[in-house]
Amino acid sequence: MSSKPRSPASPANRDSKSSPVSKKPKVAVNVAYYKRRLDNELRYIKSHHKDKILYKVLSVEAEGRRWTVLFLPDKPPFNAGAYRLLVDFPAEYPFRAPSVMFVTRLHHPNVGEKGNVELPILIAEAWKPTIRVVHVFDAIASLLNYPQVATAIRKDIAEQMVKNKADFFKEATAVAKNHSEVRT
């Protein structure tokens, strides 16, 4: 019988908490790839959305990791204004979804009081590296034009939208006129 010590990786010396199998591996993204991917995404958005502008990128900051986007819905009542959205890309992008938050106040059932937006496309389990930023922006533009009562963050506004659509339109238009940015 040999008296060699067991290696740290042997099954007898591994506990379930430190097992590399139980942890999700952290993805290291090459900075040059990250930058190139975001540059390509930005170039794509600027060149392919000329007919019907529902959003435009206003600024790119922090080495391309934070974008400011202006949304211009074309359906009432949200077509009364323009809405600023911050997009933060994590260091693991495109393997992790960006986070989005409206800076402009909205009276919308799918936008939280602090500007948070919950989209199925942005859920960690649903996110895939093949999803482009344009897909996220198209989903947000669609959500602004067509609020989804079933997935509402603000149940009170969703209820108002269902029970008294005229009051919902009136209040959403008033908030848009008082808090949104001027459409350019």
Secondary structure as the mmCIF struct_conf table of DSSP 4:
data_model
#
loop_
_struct_conf.conf_type_id
_struct_conf.id
_struct_conf.beg_label_comp_id
_struct_conf.beg_label_asym_id
_struct_conf.beg_label_seq_id
_struct_conf.end_label_comp_id
_struct_conf.end_label_asym_id
_struct_conf.end_label_seq_id
HELX_LH_PP_P HELX_LH_PP_P1 LYS A 4 SER A 7
TURN_TY1_P TURN_TY1_P1 PRO A 8 ALA A 9
BEND BEND1 SER A 10 SER A 10
HELX_RH_3T_P HELX_RH_3T_P1 PRO A 11 ASN A 13
TURN_TY1_P TURN_TY1_P2 SER A 16 LYS A 17
BEND BEND2 SER A 18 SER A 18
TURN_TY1_P TURN_TY1_P3 PRO A 20 SER A 22
BEND BEND3 LYS A 23 LYS A 23
HELX_LH_PP_P HELX_LH_PP_P2 LYS A 24 ALA A 28
HELX_RH_AL_P HELX_RH_AL_P1 VAL A 31 HIS A 48
BEND BEND4 ASP A 51 LYS A 52
BEND BEND5 LEU A 54 LEU A 54
STRN STRN1 TYR A 55 GLU A 61
HELX_RH_3T_P HELX_RH_3T_P2 ALA A 62 GLY A 64
TURN_TY1_P TURN_TY1_P4 ARG A 65 ARG A 65
STRN STRN2 ARG A 66 PHE A 71
BEND BEND6 LYS A 75 LYS A 75
TURN_TY1_P TURN_TY1_P5 PRO A 76 PRO A 77
HELX_RH_3T_P HELX_RH_3T_P3 PHE A 78 ALA A 80
BEND BEND7 GLY A 81 GLY A 81
STRN STRN3 ALA A 82 ALA A 82
STRN STRN4 TYR A 83 ASP A 88
TURN_TY1_P TURN_TY1_P6 ALA A 91 PRO A 94
BEND BEND8 PHE A 95 ARG A 96
HELX_LH_PP_P HELX_LH_PP_P3 ALA A 97 PRO A 98
STRN STRN5 SER A 99 PHE A 102
BEND BEND9 THR A 104 THR A 104
TURN_TY1_P TURN_TY1_P7 PRO A 109 ASN A 110
STRN STRN6 VAL A 111 VAL A 111
TURN_TY1_P TURN_TY1_P8 GLU A 113 LYS A 114
BEND BEND10 GLY A 115 GLY A 115
STRN STRN7 ASN A 116 VAL A 117
HELX_RH_3T_P HELX_RH_3T_P4 PRO A 120 LEU A 122
BEND BEND11 ILE A 123 ILE A 123
TURN_TY1_P TURN_TY1_P9 ALA A 124 ALA A 126
TURN_TY1_P TURN_TY1_P10 PRO A 129 THR A 130
HELX_RH_AL_P HELX_RH_AL_P2 VAL A 133 ASN A 145
BEND BEND12 TYR A 146 TYR A 146
HELX_RH_3T_P HELX_RH_3T_P5 VAL A 149 THR A 151
BEND BEND13 ILE A 153 ILE A 153
HELX_RH_AL_P HELX_RH_AL_P3 LYS A 155 LYS A 163
HELX_RH_AL_P HELX_RH_AL_P4 LYS A 165 HIS A 179
BEND BEND14 SER A 180 SER A 180
STRN STRN8 GLU A 181 GLU A 181
HELX_LH_PP_P HELX_LH_PP_P4 VAL A 182 ARG A 183
#
